[in-house]
């Protein structure tokens, strides 16, 4: 089976449940949040649709982390969901289809619950799915079974850095001529991000 190549005109991003209730499980959230922030900056630059979810009830679990909420592209769609698989909810499912995109990159939490079930749901809808290993998190210290299941189902494990360079594709990309403008927007080269344990 050939692995898909991420394309800025085919990709959309799903940001799953990055809320205070779930982030409490992350020992040092800075490297995770830094990558998610950069993912949203890159999405905005390439005009990649973003669908963001929070799990209800938000009065207990919190809203999307403020740092990320400020970075959501203007045309992003935000939903509060009650199911673990976001594809189970008609409004979200319709929004996914309405993007017109054939690929989805999944980030957020938790790896072995909502990320797993949502990625499986996206695969069942016929989309190519990339799961960003360094942009997901869980209260479980080991999510090996979830990763095995994702791989067996056809999800492509990757990282933010790999995805970024796939989207840029070439040293001739216009992206590289806009570095100073991008830095003003808060862009940081992937190599400069703090390492995730």
MDTraj code that builds the backbone (N, CA, C; nanometers):
import mdtraj as md
import numpy as np

residues = "UNK UNK UNK UNK UNK UNK UNK UNK UNK UNK UNK UNK UNK UNK UNK UNK UNK UNK UNK UNK UNK UNK UNK UNK UNK UNK UNK UNK UNK UNK UNK UNK UNK UNK UNK UNK UNK UNK UNK UNK UNK UNK UNK UNK UNK UNK UNK UNK UNK UNK UNK UNK UNK UNK UNK UNK UNK UNK UNK UNK UNK UNK UNK UNK UNK UNK UNK UNK UNK UNK UNK UNK UNK UNK UNK UNK UNK UNK UNK UNK UNK UNK UNK UNK UNK UNK UNK UNK UNK UNK UNK UNK UNK UNK UNK UNK UNK UNK UNK UNK UNK UNK UNK UNK UNK UNK UNK UNK UNK UNK UNK UNK UNK UNK UNK UNK UNK UNK UNK UNK UNK UNK UNK UNK UNK UNK UNK UNK UNK UNK UNK UNK UNK UNK UNK UNK UNK UNK UNK UNK UNK UNK UNK UNK UNK UNK UNK UNK UNK UNK UNK UNK UNK UNK UNK UNK UNK UNK UNK UNK UNK UNK UNK UNK UNK UNK UNK UNK UNK UNK UNK UNK UNK UNK UNK UNK UNK UNK UNK UNK UNK UNK UNK UNK UNK UNK UNK UNK UNK UNK UNK UNK UNK UNK UNK UNK UNK".split()
xyz = np.array([
    [0.0837, -0.1187, 0.0000],
    [0.0000, 0.0000, 0.0000],
    [0.0882, 0.1249, 0.0000],
    [0.0613, 0.2184, -0.0900],
    [0.1398, 0.3408, -0.0998],
    [0.0931, 0.4415, 0.0033],
    [0.1890, 0.5021, 0.0718],
    [0.1551, 0.6035, 0.1717],
    [0.1255, 0.7359, 0.1023],
    [0.0183, 0.8051, 0.1426],
    [-0.0126, 0.9332, 0.0780],
    [0.0910, 1.0397, 0.1124],
    [0.1050, 1.1366, 0.0257],
    [0.1908, 1.2527, 0.0510],
    [0.1005, 1.3703, 0.0839],
    [0.1299, 1.4379, 0.1948],
    [0.0470, 1.5514, 0.2361],
    [0.0587, 1.6644, 0.1347],
    [-0.0550, 1.7216, 0.0997],
    [-0.0594, 1.8294, 0.0016],
    [-0.1352, 1.9480, 0.0600],
    [-0.0837, 2.0705, 0.0444],
    [-0.1540, 2.1869, 0.0997],
    [-0.2912, 2.2108, 0.0382],
    [-0.3166, 2.1547, -0.0811],
    [-0.4487, 2.1744, -0.1423],
    [-0.5437, 2.0580, -0.1140],
    [-0.4940, 1.9522, -0.0498],
    [-0.5785, 1.8369, -0.0162],
    [-0.5951, 1.8182, 0.1342],
    [-0.5108, 1.8850, 0.2141],
    [-0.5060, 1.8611, 0.3585],
    [-0.5985, 1.9536, 0.4361],
    [-0.6590, 1.8992, 0.5404],
    [-0.7264, 1.9772, 0.6439],
    [-0.6734, 1.9266, 0.7786],
    [-0.6908, 2.0065, 0.8818],
    [-0.6397, 1.9722, 1.0148],
    [-0.7557, 1.9579, 1.1114],
    [-0.7487, 1.8532, 1.1915],
    [-0.8440, 1.8341, 1.2998],
    [-0.7671, 1.8482, 1.4309],
    [-0.8089, 1.9434, 1.5112],
    [-0.7476, 1.9689, 1.6421],
    [-0.8466, 1.9223, 1.7480],
    [-0.8109, 1.8160, 1.8191],
    [-0.9055, 1.7469, 1.9066],
    [-0.8808, 1.7792, 2.0541],
    [-0.9751, 1.8448, 2.1175],
    [-0.9879, 1.8518, 2.2640],
    [-0.8616, 1.8954, 2.3390],
    [-0.8010, 2.0041, 2.2953],
    [-0.6847, 2.0558, 2.3685],
    [-0.7387, 2.1502, 2.4762],
    [-0.7843, 2.0895, 2.5852],
    [-0.8519, 2.1581, 2.6943],
    [-0.7761, 2.1373, 2.8247],
    [-0.7963, 2.2292, 2.9195],
    [-0.7216, 2.2247, 3.0457],
    [-0.7394, 2.0919, 3.1191],
    [-0.8583, 2.0371, 3.1167],
    [-0.8861, 1.9105, 3.1858],
    [-0.7932, 1.7992, 3.1359],
    [-0.7705, 1.7941, 3.0059],
    [-0.6869, 1.6898, 2.9478],
    [-0.5384, 1.7255, 2.9542],
    [-0.5073, 1.8544, 2.9411],
    [-0.3673, 1.8971, 2.9439],
    [-0.3019, 1.8742, 3.0799],
    [-0.3836, 1.8611, 3.1845],
    [-0.3278, 1.8332, 3.3180],
    [-0.2456, 1.7053, 3.3183],
    [-0.2744, 1.6165, 3.2261],
    [-0.2028, 1.4882, 3.2189],
    [-0.0633, 1.5022, 3.1579],
    [-0.0355, 1.6177, 3.0951],
    [0.0926, 1.6362, 3.0266],
    [0.1934, 1.6953, 3.1249],
    [0.3026, 1.6242, 3.1444],
    [0.4030, 1.6653, 3.2423],
    [0.4584, 1.8045, 3.2126],
    [0.4976, 1.8281, 3.0876],
    [0.5461, 1.9593, 3.0449],
    [0.4738, 1.9931, 2.9145],
    [0.3673, 2.0739, 2.9218],
    [0.2875, 2.0987, 2.8013],
    [0.3528, 2.1926, 2.7001],
    [0.4603, 2.2620, 2.7369],
    [0.5191, 2.3631, 2.6475],
    [0.5595, 2.3077, 2.5108],
    [0.6354, 2.1966, 2.5029],
    [0.6728, 2.1454, 2.3696],
    [0.5508, 2.1073, 2.2846],
    [0.4483, 2.0514, 2.3476],
    [0.3258, 2.0153, 2.2771],
    [0.2550, 2.1402, 2.2253],
    [0.2324, 2.2373, 2.3132],
    [0.1603, 2.3587, 2.2738],
    [0.2375, 2.4382, 2.1696],
    [0.3705, 2.4379, 2.1791],
    [0.4524, 2.5084, 2.0791],
    [0.4308, 2.4478, 1.9409],
    [0.4268, 2.3152, 1.9329],
    [0.4042, 2.2489, 1.8031],
    [0.2634, 2.2744, 1.7509],
    [0.1647, 2.2674, 1.8385],
    [0.0277, 2.2927, 1.7960],
    [0.0109, 2.4368, 1.7479],
    [0.0764, 2.5285, 1.8163],
    [0.0720, 2.6689, 1.7746],
    [0.1335, 2.6854, 1.6358],
    [0.2468, 2.6224, 1.6128],
    [0.3119, 2.6306, 1.4818],
    [0.2286, 2.5624, 1.3737],
    [0.1634, 2.4535, 1.4090],
    [0.0748, 2.3844, 1.3144],
    [-0.0347, 2.4797, 1.2664],
    [-0.0908, 2.5594, 1.3577],
    [-0.1966, 2.6536, 1.3208],
    [-0.1422, 2.7707, 1.2386],
    [-0.0207, 2.8151, 1.2690],
    [0.0420, 2.9222, 1.1895],
    [0.0639, 2.8741, 1.0458],
    [0.1143, 2.7519, 1.0322],
    [0.1390, 2.6937, 0.8995],
    [0.0061, 2.6731, 0.8255],
    [-0.0959, 2.6269, 0.8982],
    [-0.2279, 2.6079, 0.8363],
    [-0.2806, 2.7402, 0.7820],
    [-0.2651, 2.8454, 0.8582],
    [-0.3109, 2.9775, 0.8147],
    [-0.2347, 3.0225, 0.6905],
    [-0.1046, 3.0013, 0.6906],
    [-0.0212, 3.0436, 0.5777],
    [-0.0599, 2.9721, 0.4489],
    [-0.0828, 2.8410, 0.4591],
    [-0.1153, 2.7611, 0.3405],
    [-0.2654, 2.7548, 0.3120],
    [-0.3447, 2.8267, 0.3904],
    [-0.4904, 2.8278, 0.3731],
    [-0.5477, 2.6867, 0.3848],
    [-0.5013, 2.6153, 0.4877],
    [-0.5469, 2.4791, 0.5164],
    [-0.6625, 2.4879, 0.6161],
    [-0.7768, 2.4290, 0.5849],
    [-0.8904, 2.4343, 0.6780],
    [-0.8573, 2.3679, 0.8116],
    [-0.9096, 2.4269, 0.9192],
    [-0.8913, 2.3717, 1.0536],
    [-1.0286, 2.3502, 1.1166],
    [-1.0495, 2.2298, 1.1680],
    [-1.1690, 2.2002, 1.2470],
    [-1.1213, 2.1669, 1.3875],
    [-1.1700, 2.2434, 1.4835],
    [-1.1276, 2.2291, 1.6225],
    [-1.2455, 2.1826, 1.7075],
    [-1.2191, 2.0867, 1.7964],
    [-1.3258, 2.0400, 1.8849],
    [-1.2876, 2.0571, 2.0308],
    [-1.3902, 2.0720, 2.1125],
    [-1.3775, 2.0580, 2.2570],
    [-1.4804, 1.9552, 2.2999],
    [-1.4472, 1.8814, 2.4045],
    [-1.5395, 1.7808, 2.4548],
    [-1.6227, 1.8421, 2.5669],
    [-1.7537, 1.8230, 2.5589],
    [-1.8415, 1.8746, 2.6616],
    [-1.8421, 1.7865, 2.7855],
    [-1.8813, 1.8401, 2.9000],
    [-1.9202, 1.9804, 2.9184],
    [-1.7973, 2.0702, 2.9360],
    [-1.7938, 2.1815, 2.8618],
    [-1.6766, 2.2692, 2.8657],
    [-1.6634, 2.3424, 2.9985],
    [-1.7715, 2.3550, 3.0757],
    [-1.7573, 2.4218, 3.2057],
    [-1.6749, 2.3373, 3.3023],
    [-1.6664, 2.2059, 3.2781],
    [-1.5801, 2.1177, 3.3583],
    [-1.4443, 2.0963, 3.2918],
    [-1.4455, 2.0814, 3.1599],
    [-1.3238, 2.0396, 3.0894],
    [-1.2456, 2.1549, 3.0275],
    [-1.3081, 2.2718, 3.0201],
    [-1.2388, 2.3891, 2.9672],
    [-1.2588, 2.4067, 2.8181],
    [-1.2267, 2.5260, 2.7714],
    [-1.2328, 2.5578, 2.6294],
    [-1.0972, 2.5269, 2.5660],
    [-1.0869, 2.5489, 2.4374],
    [-0.9580, 2.5326, 2.3696],
    [-0.8548, 2.6214, 2.4376],
    [-0.7336, 2.5676, 2.4580],
    [-0.6259, 2.6446, 2.5218],
    [-0.6140, 2.7816, 2.4558],
    [-0.6123, 2.8877, 2.5364],
    [-0.6153, 3.0257, 2.4862],
    [-0.5036, 3.0518, 2.3863],
    [-0.3882, 2.9982, 2.4130],
    [-0.2727, 3.0163, 2.3235],
    [-0.3031, 2.9685, 2.1816],
    [-0.3815, 2.8615, 2.1720],
    [-0.4184, 2.8080, 2.0414],
    [-0.5398, 2.8794, 1.9842],
    [-0.6322, 2.9156, 2.0695],
    [-0.7525, 2.9862, 2.0237],
    [-0.7143, 3.1144, 1.9507],
    [-0.6086, 3.1812, 1.9975],
    [-0.5619, 3.3052, 1.9330],
    [-0.5018, 3.2784, 1.7961],
    [-0.4586, 3.1563, 1.7709],
    [-0.3905, 3.1213, 1.6460],
    [-0.4816, 3.0563, 1.5421],
    [-0.6055, 3.0270, 1.5787],
    [-0.6945, 2.9631, 1.4820],
    [-0.7131, 3.0531, 1.3605],
    [-0.6950, 3.0005, 1.2404],
    [-0.7224, 3.0805, 1.1207],
    [-0.8666, 3.1291, 1.1200],
    [-0.8902, 3.2404, 1.0508],
    [-1.0225, 3.3038, 1.0498],
    [-1.1350, 3.2113, 1.0058],
    [-1.1057, 3.1251, 0.9102],
    [-1.2110, 3.0393, 0.8557],
    [-1.2236, 2.9059, 0.9296],
    [-1.1598, 2.8941, 1.0463],
    [-1.1687, 2.7696, 1.1239],
    [-1.3105, 2.7462, 1.1725],
    [-1.3427, 2.6197, 1.1917],
    [-1.4721, 2.5820, 1.2485],
    [-1.4489, 2.5182, 1.3844],
    [-1.5278, 2.5604, 1.4835],
    [-1.5146, 2.5082, 1.6196],
    [-1.6439, 2.4391, 1.6609],
    [-1.6289, 2.3217, 1.7217],
    [-1.7446, 2.2434, 1.7653],
    [-1.7219, 2.1924, 1.9071],
    [-1.8306, 2.1815, 1.9814],
    [-1.8294, 2.1068, 2.1071],
    [-1.8949, 1.9735, 2.0790],
    [-1.8261, 1.8658, 2.1156],
    [-1.8767, 1.7314, 2.0853],
    [-1.9059, 1.6552, 2.2139],
    [-1.9904, 1.5550, 2.2007],
    [-2.0244, 1.4678, 2.3136],
    [-1.9699, 1.3264, 2.2932],
    [-1.9324, 1.2945, 2.1698],
    [-1.8824, 1.1602, 2.1388],
    [-1.7302, 1.1634, 2.1305],
    [-1.6693, 1.0465, 2.1442],
    [-1.5227, 1.0391, 2.1363],
    [-1.4761, 1.0443, 1.9913],
    [-1.5544, 0.9834, 1.9018],
    [-1.5261, 0.9913, 1.7588],
    [-1.6014, 1.1120, 1.7032],
    [-1.5282, 1.2163, 1.6670],
    [-1.5956, 1.3379, 1.6192],
    [-1.6769, 1.3119, 1.4927],
    [-1.6432, 1.2070, 1.4191],
    [-1.7179, 1.1735, 1.2964],
    [-1.8566, 1.1184, 1.3268],
    [-1.8820, 1.0850, 1.4526],
    [-2.0133, 1.0326, 1.4911],
    [-2.1191, 1.1418, 1.4976],
    [-2.0773, 1.2677, 1.4977],
    [-2.1718, 1.3779, 1.5135],
    [-2.2004, 1.4398, 1.3764],
    [-2.3262, 1.4429, 1.3407],
    [-2.3675, 1.4816, 1.2053],
    [-2.3136, 1.6177, 1.1647],
    [-2.3212, 1.7149, 1.2540],
    [-2.2770, 1.8507, 1.2198],
    [-2.1277, 1.8537, 1.1875],
    [-2.0492, 1.7818, 1.2661],
    [-1.9042, 1.7771, 1.2426],
    [-1.8744, 1.6963, 1.1172],
    [-1.9416, 1.5847, 1.1028],
    [-1.9225, 1.4994, 0.9841],
    [-1.9508, 1.5787, 0.8564],
    [-2.0582, 1.6563, 0.8577],
    [-2.0920, 1.7388, 0.7413],
    [-1.9842, 1.8435, 0.7154],
    [-1.9305, 1.9022, 0.8238],
    [-1.8250, 2.0039, 0.8097],
    [-1.6973, 1.9431, 0.7518],
    [-1.6644, 1.8219, 0.7933],
    [-1.5467, 1.7522, 0.7386],
    [-1.5619, 1.7333, 0.5881],
    [-1.6781, 1.6855, 0.5473],
    [-1.7037, 1.6632, 0.4049],
    [-1.7040, 1.7939, 0.3268],
    [-1.7573, 1.8990, 0.3897],
    [-1.7708, 2.0285, 0.3218],
    [-1.6367, 2.0968, 0.2969],
    [-1.5304, 2.0528, 0.3642],
    [-1.3985, 2.1118, 0.3369],
    [-1.3544, 2.0827, 0.1937],
    [-1.4053, 1.9741, 0.1368],
    [-1.3621, 1.9341, 0.0027],
    [-1.2223, 1.8748, 0.0010],
    [-1.1669, 1.8492, 0.1189],
    [-1.0312, 1.7943, 0.1285],
    [-1.0351, 1.6426, 0.1389],
    [-0.9277, 1.5778, 0.0940],
    [-0.9226, 1.4314, 0.0956],
    [-0.8291, 1.3775, 0.2039],
    [-0.7551, 1.4675, 0.2694],
    [-0.6578, 1.4280, 0.3715],
    [-0.6838, 1.5062, 0.5001],
    [-0.6627, 1.4399, 0.6135],
    [-0.6742, 1.5074, 0.7423],
    [-0.5538, 1.4747, 0.8294],
    [-0.4955, 1.5784, 0.8899],
    [-0.3918, 1.5608, 0.9911],
    [-0.4597, 1.5775, 1.1263],
    [-0.4381, 1.4812, 1.2153],
    [-0.5046, 1.4809, 1.3448],
    [-0.4031, 1.5108, 1.4543],
    [-0.4414, 1.6050, 1.5436],
    [-0.3583, 1.6434, 1.6567],
    [-0.4489, 1.6629, 1.7778],
    [-0.3913, 1.6570, 1.8977],
    [-0.4681, 1.6828, 2.0189],
    [-0.4724, 1.5628, 2.1111],
    [-0.5828, 1.5472, 2.1837],
    [-0.5901, 1.4424, 2.2844],
    [-0.7270, 1.3770, 2.2901],
    [-0.7349, 1.2667, 2.3543],
    [-0.6231, 1.1876, 2.3990],
    [-0.5906, 1.0830, 2.2937],
    [-0.4627, 1.0495, 2.2826],
    [-0.4147, 0.9596, 2.1775],
    [-0.4960, 0.8313, 2.1693],
    [-0.5231, 0.7717, 2.2851],
    [-0.5855, 0.6394, 2.2893],
    [-0.7379, 0.6445, 2.3030],
    [-0.7961, 0.7636, 2.2985],
    [-0.9421, 0.7744, 2.3073],
    [-0.9934, 0.8567, 2.1891],
    [-1.0031, 0.9882, 2.2043],
    [-1.0653, 1.0711, 2.1000],
    [-0.9821, 1.0797, 1.9723],
    [-0.8502, 1.0854, 1.9860],
    [-0.7656, 1.0881, 1.8660],
    [-0.7793, 0.9556, 1.7911],
    [-0.7672, 0.8459, 1.8652],
    [-0.7806, 0.7132, 1.8040],
    [-0.9163, 0.6978, 1.7355],
    [-1.0238, 0.7229, 1.8091],
    [-1.1571, 0.6990, 1.7537],
    [-1.1887, 0.7953, 1.6387],
    [-1.1422, 0.9198, 1.6504],
    [-1.1674, 1.0171, 1.5423],
    [-1.0885, 0.9811, 1.4170],
    [-0.9634, 0.9376, 1.4349],
    [-0.8827, 0.8965, 1.3190],
    [-0.9462, 0.7758, 1.2502],
    [-0.9946, 0.6805, 1.3293],
    [-1.0628, 0.5643, 1.2705],
    [-1.1902, 0.6084, 1.1977],
    [-1.2618, 0.7034, 1.2570],
    [-1.3817, 0.7561, 1.1922],
    [-1.3507, 0.8229, 1.0594],
    [-1.2439, 0.9014, 1.0560],
    [-1.2022, 0.9674, 0.9322],
    [-1.1638, 0.8655, 0.8262],
    [-1.0918, 0.7608, 0.8674],
    [-1.0553, 0.6546, 0.7733],
    [-1.1803, 0.5870, 0.7181],
    [-1.2779, 0.5629, 0.8055],
    [-1.4029, 0.4993, 0.7615],
    [-1.4817, 0.5881, 0.6669],
    [-1.4597, 0.7194, 0.6738],
    [-1.5251, 0.8114, 0.5798],
    [-1.4513, 0.8171, 0.4459],
    [-1.3354, 0.7503, 0.4380],
    [-1.2617, 0.7438, 0.3123],
    [-1.1487, 0.8440, 0.2980],
    [-1.1160, 0.9142, 0.4072],
    [-1.0077, 1.0120, 0.4020],
    [-0.8723, 0.9458, 0.4286],
    [-0.7666, 1.0042, 0.3730],
    [-0.6307, 0.9699, 0.4148],
    [-0.6065, 1.0431, 0.5467],
    [-0.5433, 0.9744, 0.6425],
    [-0.5272, 1.0309, 0.7771],
    [-0.3809, 1.0260, 0.8202],
    [-0.3306, 1.1420, 0.8612],
    [-0.1976, 1.1539, 0.9223],
    [-0.2192, 1.1824, 1.0707],
    [-0.1521, 1.1083, 1.1574],
    [-0.1594, 1.1361, 1.3010],
    [-0.0225, 1.1883, 1.3433],
    [-0.0208, 1.3097, 1.3987],
    [0.1047, 1.3768, 1.4325],
    [0.1526, 1.3317, 1.5704],
    [0.2509, 1.2439, 1.5724],
    [0.2968, 1.1806, 1.6962],
    [0.3399, 1.2805, 1.8029],
    [0.4025, 1.3892, 1.7608],
    [0.4517, 1.4869, 1.8591],
    [0.3501, 1.5972, 1.8863],
    [0.2299, 1.5833, 1.8315],
    [0.1229, 1.6813, 1.8531],
    [0.0004, 1.6178, 1.9171],
    [0.0171, 1.4964, 1.9723],
    [-0.0914, 1.4306, 2.0441],
    [-0.0430, 1.4000, 2.1860],
    [-0.1396, 1.3740, 2.2740],
    [-0.1045, 1.3488, 2.4141],
    [-0.2108, 1.2613, 2.4786],
    [-0.1746, 1.2027, 2.5946],
    [-0.2670, 1.1157, 2.6663],
    [-0.2314, 1.1125, 2.8142],
    [-0.3304, 1.0761, 2.8963],
    [-0.3045, 1.0538, 3.0386],
    [-0.2344, 0.9196, 3.0597],
    [-0.2384, 0.8339, 2.9582],
    [-0.1663, 0.7055, 2.9650],
    [-0.0206, 0.7279, 2.9282],
    [0.0690, 0.6695, 3.0043],
    [0.2113, 0.6882, 2.9721],
    [0.2507, 0.6088, 2.8475],
    [0.1753, 0.5028, 2.8172],
    [0.2040, 0.4248, 2.6966],
    [0.0751, 0.4112, 2.6167],
    [0.0830, 0.4490, 2.4911],
    [-0.0340, 0.4362, 2.4034],
    [-0.0003, 0.3456, 2.2855],
    [0.0877, 0.2481, 2.3105],
    [0.1364, 0.1612, 2.2025],
    [0.0231, 0.0875, 2.1313],
    [-0.0741, 0.0388, 2.2069],
    [-0.1838, -0.0358, 2.1448],
    [-0.2621, 0.0533, 2.0489],
    [-0.2819, 0.1805, 2.0889],
    [-0.3526, 0.2752, 2.0014],
    [-0.2734, 0.2993, 1.8730],
    [-0.1415, 0.3150, 1.8862],
    [-0.0590, 0.3379, 1.7672],
    [-0.0614, 0.2176, 1.6743],
    [-0.0575, 0.0967, 1.7319],
    [-0.0636, -0.0248, 1.6485],
    [-0.1972, -0.0306, 1.5748],
    [-0.3042, -0.0004, 1.6473],
    [-0.4367, -0.0054, 1.5855],
    [-0.4495, 0.0985, 1.4741],
    [-0.3986, 0.2172, 1.4978],
    [-0.4024, 0.3223, 1.3957],
    [-0.3265, 0.2794, 1.2702],
    [-0.2063, 0.2242, 1.2909],
    [-0.1246, 0.1808, 1.1768],
    [-0.1942, 0.0681, 1.1001],
    [-0.2522, -0.0281, 1.1740],
    [-0.3209, -0.1396, 1.1086],
    [-0.4422, -0.0917, 1.0284],
    [-0.5055, 0.0152, 1.0763],
    [-0.6240, 0.0684, 1.0077],
    [-0.5870, 0.1531, 0.8860],
    [-0.4594, 0.1932, 0.8758],
    [-0.4157, 0.2697, 0.7593],
    [-0.3810, 0.4146, 0.7854],
    [-0.3857, 0.4578, 0.9138],
    [-0.3424, 0.5938, 0.9462],
    [-0.1905, 0.6033, 0.9304],
    [-0.1425, 0.7197, 0.8896],
    [0.0000, 0.7404, 0.8666],
    [0.0578, 0.8175, 0.9848],
    [0.1487, 0.7542, 1.0627],
    [0.2119, 0.8283, 1.1713],
    [0.3194, 0.9211, 1.1140],
    [0.3215, 1.0441, 1.1623],
    [0.4226, 1.1395, 1.1181],
    [0.4465, 1.2395, 1.2305],
    [0.5266, 1.3411, 1.2038],
    [0.5537, 1.4447, 1.3034],
    [0.5231, 1.5809, 1.2419],
    [0.5181, 1.6818, 1.3267],
    [0.4955, 1.8170, 1.2749],
    [0.6050, 1.8555, 1.1757],
    [0.7304, 1.8279, 1.2105],
    [0.8415, 1.8646, 1.1220],
    [0.8281, 1.7960, 0.9857],
    [0.7994, 1.6670, 0.9866],
    [0.7840, 1.5941, 0.8593],
    [0.6687, 1.6500, 0.7773],
    [0.5564, 1.6760, 0.8435],
    [0.4408, 1.7311, 0.7735],
    [0.4734, 1.8673, 0.7139],
    [0.5398, 1.9508, 0.7918],
    [0.5762, 2.0846, 0.7449],
    [0.6579, 2.0770, 0.6166],
    [0.7620, 1.9939, 0.6159],
    [0.8475, 1.9857, 0.4975],
    [0.7768, 1.9192, 0.3789],
    [0.6817, 1.8318, 0.4077],
    [0.6019, 1.7751, 0.2985],
    [0.5175, 1.8843, 0.2330],
    [0.4611, 1.9718, 0.3158],
    [0.3773, 2.0795, 0.2626],
    [0.4595, 2.1815, 0.1846],
    [0.5772, 2.2138, 0.2358],
    [0.6641, 2.3117, 0.1669],
    [0.7209, 2.2511, 0.0384],
    [0.7622, 2.1255, 0.0449],
    [0.7988, 2.0424, -0.0698],
    [0.9349, 2.0735, -0.1318],
    [0.9769, 2.2003, -0.1343],
    [1.0954, 2.2338, -0.2135],
    [1.1613, 2.3611, -0.1616],
    [1.2893, 2.3716, -0.1861],
    [1.3616, 2.4962, -0.1538],
    [1.3154, 2.6109, -0.2429],
    [1.2473, 2.5786, -0.3526],
    [1.1959, 2.6818, -0.4430],
    [1.0576, 2.7332, -0.4020],
    [1.0007, 2.6753, -0.2952],
    [0.8670, 2.7174, -0.2528],
    [0.8688, 2.8642, -0.2104],
    [0.7625, 2.9355, -0.2460],
    [0.7483, 3.0771, -0.2103],
    [0.7597, 3.0992, -0.0598],
    [0.7281, 2.9950, 0.0171],
    [0.7362, 3.0027, 0.1630],
    [0.8700, 3.0611, 0.2076],
    [0.9802, 3.0157, 0.1443],
    [1.1136, 3.0553, 0.1896],
    [1.1453, 3.2006, 0.1584],
    [1.0695, 3.2623, 0.0695],
    [1.0934, 3.4042, 0.0398],
    [1.0204, 3.4952, 0.1380],
    [0.9369, 3.4366, 0.2229],
    [0.8534, 3.5146, 0.3151],
    [0.8933, 3.4965, 0.4613],
    [1.0155, 3.4508, 0.4857],
    [1.0561, 3.4148, 0.6219],
    [1.0405, 3.5299, 0.7210],
    [1.0825, 3.6488, 0.6836],
    [1.0745, 3.7614, 0.7779],
    [0.9295, 3.7934, 0.8136],
    [0.8422, 3.7898, 0.7143],
    [0.6997, 3.8125, 0.7402],
    [0.6438, 3.7030, 0.8308],
    [0.6839, 3.5789, 0.8057],
    [0.6368, 3.4674, 0.8860],
    [0.6849, 3.4773, 1.0297],
    [0.8078, 3.5206, 1.0484],
    [0.8601, 3.5360, 1.1842],
    [0.7794, 3.6393, 1.2619],
    [0.7344, 3.7438, 1.1939],
    [0.6499, 3.8443, 1.2594],
    [0.5171, 3.7852, 1.3031],
    [0.4723, 3.6816, 1.2323],
    [0.3483, 3.6132, 1.2690],
    [0.3696, 3.5109, 1.3807],
    [0.4971, 3.4907, 1.4178],
    [0.5276, 3.3968, 1.5253],
    [0.5812, 3.2630, 1.4798],
    [0.6096, 3.2494, 1.3474],
    [0.6611, 3.1222, 1.2981],
    [0.8006, 3.0950, 1.3512],
    [0.8242, 2.9682, 1.3857],
    [0.9541, 2.9206, 1.4323],
    [0.9910, 2.7986, 1.3499],
    [1.1149, 2.7876, 1.3040],
    [1.1528, 2.6653, 1.2309],
    [1.1310, 2.5416, 1.3178],
    [1.0837, 2.4326, 1.2606],
    [1.0575, 2.3114, 1.3407],
    [1.1792, 2.2653, 1.4206],
    [1.2981, 2.2862, 1.3637],
    [1.4212, 2.2428, 1.4316],
    [1.4460, 2.3200, 1.5613],
    [1.3833, 2.4375, 1.5747],
    [1.4056, 2.5218, 1.6932],
    [1.3024, 2.4980, 1.8034],
    [1.2060, 2.4122, 1.7783],
    [1.1032, 2.3869, 1.8796],
    [1.1611, 2.3035, 1.9941],
    [1.1105, 2.3241, 2.1169],
    [1.1614, 2.2449, 2.2292],
    [1.1302, 2.0975, 2.2106],
    [1.2233, 2.0100, 2.2441],
    [1.2002, 1.8658, 2.2222],
    [1.0883, 1.8127, 2.3101],
    [1.0150, 1.7147, 2.2576],
    [0.9143, 1.6436, 2.3389],
    [0.9761, 1.5165, 2.3906],
    [0.9504, 1.4874, 2.5158],
    [1.0040, 1.3635, 2.5776],
    [0.9358, 1.2431, 2.5158],
])
top = md.Topology()
chain = top.add_chain()
for i, resn in enumerate(residues, 1):
    res = top.add_residue(resn, chain, resSeq=i)
    for name in ("N", "CA", "C"):
        top.add_atom(name, md.element.get_by_symbol(name[0]), res)
traj = md.Trajectory(xyz[None], top)
